[in-house]
Amino acid sequence: MKVLIAGGAGFIGSTVASRLVDEGHEVVVLDSLVTGRREFAAGRVFYEGDIADGALVDRVFAEHPDVAAVVHCAALIVVPDSVADPLGYYRANVAKGIAFLGHLERNGCTRLLFSSSASLYRAGGDLIGDHTGDFAGDFAVDEDSPTAPLSPYARTKEVFELVLRDVAAAGGLRVVSLRYFNPIGADPRLRSGLQVRRPTHALGRMIDCHHGGEAFTLTGTGYATRDGSGIRDYVHVWDLADAHVRALLDFDAVAQAGDGGYQVINLGTGTGTTVRELVAAFGAVTGRELEVVETAPRPGDAAGAYTRSTRAAALLGWKPEHTLEDGIRDSLRWHAVREDVLGAG
């Protein structure tokens, strides 16, 4: 199978590409390199450019008419940045995505696998002031749970999913939206990993603090979780890549099992881990406890969620194979080689 991966030089897209290649498939990468890395596309058919560039997308399909499906991973993803620049996020994640759909339709694309996000679900609990120790929130969600995204980034995912649902209902394009929870880890062969040098997510900041000898800032301690900190579902990126391959190999059946050729699947471990628990697991893996400083939540932060869905297992035969500790170890392994892989750029 030949697969076009838009955003295939980013963290998720490049890992999906590696898994596809390892399993004997061909990949074509399209990436603007706004956040992606050229190094992650090395040795692969690569087109540098924007998904909204119709002439470029036309050229990709003209030169690769045997592309069987498209994986759409091209997006901006940093929550605080989306709060500061919502227009930029709507332009990149929605407006350009709609243009991309038009280009795909014109070129006869019938299968689209979309990288969506569990951040669009309504939080199961709210900030409750001084935490009393009572676990008041239900943070488990499935694909039918209510949505109420709290950041412009998350809202762009919800808006674009609405577009995809309508396009699929009109016929022609079938869509599978994979709602990721919290990707961690790296390609086990360390071909790629999280490329940003100053990550904003919890594990990335813990790694920076660990190596820099600094205190980790825990943002938000008054949520209605079992210990007051936010709760997440940390899933290894290599397991995410496996789910993509499974979805692509049985795409038509998976999509048709949805509503009008549109299918939504949660990808998570089914285990909720609070930020305090992540700090403890990180200390256990490294053998050194992190100093923690508690502060208020950042704009756009949510209490979080974890999946209770069985749909990925039922439709894809998928279940995550890696533990939280595996994800921490592989993230640390990637951090140790990141500068060698990426250089000074």
Number of C-alpha atoms within 10 A of each C-alpha: 14 18 20 24 25 26 28 33 31 29 23 26 27 28 27 27 28 25 20 22 15 10 11 11 14 17 24 20 23 27 25 19 16 14 17 22 22 16 15 24 26 11 7 15 13 19 18 15 16 20 25 18 13 16 10 17 21 15 13 20 17 12 10 14 13 11 19 15 20 22 25 23 24 29 23 18 17 16 23 17 18 22 18 12 13 18 12 16 25 22 14 19 22 21 15 19 21 18 14 20 20 14 21 21 14 12 16 12 20 17 24 26 22 23 20 26 22 28 26 23 27 19 21 20 19 15 19 14 12 11 17 14 12 11 14 16 17 13 22 21 21 19 18 9 10 13 17 14 20 19 21 25 27 24 24 27 25 22 15 19 21 12 16 23 22 14 19 23 16 12 11 14 21 27 31 30 22 22 22 21 25 22 22 26 29 27 24 17 11 17 18 26 27 22 20 14 12 10 15 14 13 16 23 21 18 26 20 18 17 19 10 9 11 15 16 20 16 20 17 20 23 21 26 27 28 16 19 25 25 29 26 24 25 27 26 28 27 24 24 24 21 21 23 25 18 17 23 23 14 12 22 16 13 24 25 15 14 15 13 17 24 23 20 24 25 24 33 28 23 23 17 21 20 22 21 17 15 20 20 14 17 23 16 12 14 14 9 11 14 19 15 15 11 13 11 12 18 12 14 16 16 24 25 28 31 27 23 18 19 18 16 21 14 11 17 22 12 19 18 19 12 15 13 19 16 18 22 25 18 21 23 22 17 23 22 11 15 19 13 9 16 14 9 6 5
